[in-house]
Amino acid sequence: MIISLVIGILLGSLSVVFALQNVVTVTVTFLAWQITAPLALVLLGSMLSGVVITLLVSLPSLIRDDMYVKVLQKQKKQLEDELATYKTPAASSTVTATTTTNTVG
């Protein structure tokens, strides 16, 4: 996880340096829109839109995974409570069995 974060930071930094070195004015046409801006802003804008689209696409799976983890945590707690109820009588019966064995011997 840390490695991917470092790689992302490096790639982002290199992209920003590249964009800042390209300050030529360009015209971008998309459907009916026509925008004239420095190449650096066009590149940064396209990178930003890529990040936003990636986050929007990954958001449903992040929410689904979070809900699944909460369900698993709830099941774990229920199973731990159930295990605790079964351990308590077994521990008390072991104590009584050892005391009766000691008194007989």
C-alpha positions in Angstrom: 0.0 0.0 0.0 2.8 2.4 0.9 4.7 1.5 -2.3 1.7 2.3 -4.5 1.2 5.6 -2.6 4.9 6.6 -3.2 4.7 5.6 -6.9 1.5 7.7 -7.3 3.1 10.7 -5.7 6.1 10.3 -8.0 4.0 10.0 -11.1 1.9 12.9 -10.0 4.9 15.1 -9.4 6.4 14.2 -12.8 3.1 15.0 -14.5 2.9 18.4 -12.8 6.5 19.2 -13.8 5.8 18.1 -17.4 2.6 20.2 -17.5 4.4 23.3 -16.1 7.1 23.1 -18.8 4.4 23.1 -21.5 2.9 26.6 -21.4 2.0 26.9 -25.1 -1.6 28.0 -25.7 -3.8 25.2 -27.3 -7.4 25.0 -28.4 -9.3 21.9 -27.2 -12.6 21.0 -28.9 -15.0 18.6 -27.2 -18.4 18.1 -28.7 -19.8 21.7 -28.9 -17.3 23.2 -26.6 -14.1 24.9 -27.7 -11.6 25.9 -25.0 -8.4 27.9 -25.5 -6.0 27.5 -22.6 -2.3 26.9 -21.8 -1.3 23.3 -22.4 -0.4 23.0 -18.7 -3.9 23.7 -17.6 -5.3 21.4 -20.2 -3.1 18.6 -19.0 -3.8 19.2 -15.3 -7.5 19.4 -16.0 -7.4 16.1 -17.9 -5.4 14.4 -15.0 -7.9 15.8 -12.5 -10.9 14.6 -14.4 -9.2 11.1 -14.6 -8.8 11.1 -10.9 -12.4 12.1 -10.3 -13.7 9.5 -12.7 -11.5 6.8 -11.1 -12.9 7.7 -7.6 -16.5 7.7 -8.9 -16.0 4.3 -10.5 -14.3 2.7 -7.4 -16.8 4.3 -4.9 -19.5 1.6 -5.2 -17.0 -1.3 -4.5 -15.5 0.6 -1.6 -19.0 1.0 -0.1 -19.8 -2.6 -0.7 -16.6 -3.8 0.9 -17.2 -1.6 3.9 -20.7 -3.0 4.4 -19.3 -6.6 4.0 -16.6 -5.9 6.7 -19.3 -4.6 9.0 -21.4 -7.8 8.5 -18.4 -10.0 9.1 -17.5 -8.1 12.3 -21.1 -8.5 13.5 -20.9 -12.3 12.8 -17.6 -12.5 14.6 -19.0 -10.8 17.7 -22.0 -13.2 17.7 -19.8 -16.2 17.3 -17.4 -15.0 20.1 -20.4 -14.5 22.4 -21.7 -18.0 21.6 -18.3 -19.5 22.2 -18.1 -17.7 25.5 -21.4 -19.2 26.6 -20.1 -22.7 25.8 -16.8 -22.2 27.5 -18.3 -21.2 30.8 -20.1 -24.4 31.7 -17.2 -26.5 30.4 -14.8 -24.7 32.7 -17.0 -25.2 35.7 -17.5 -28.9 35.1 -13.7 -29.4 34.7 -13.2 -27.8 38.1 -15.8 -30.1 39.8 -14.3 -33.2 38.1 -10.8 -32.5 39.4 -12.0 -31.8 42.9 -13.9 -35.1 43.0 -10.9 -37.0 41.7 -8.6 -35.5 44.3 -10.9 -36.5 47.2 -11.3 -40.1 46.0 -7.6 -40.7 45.5 
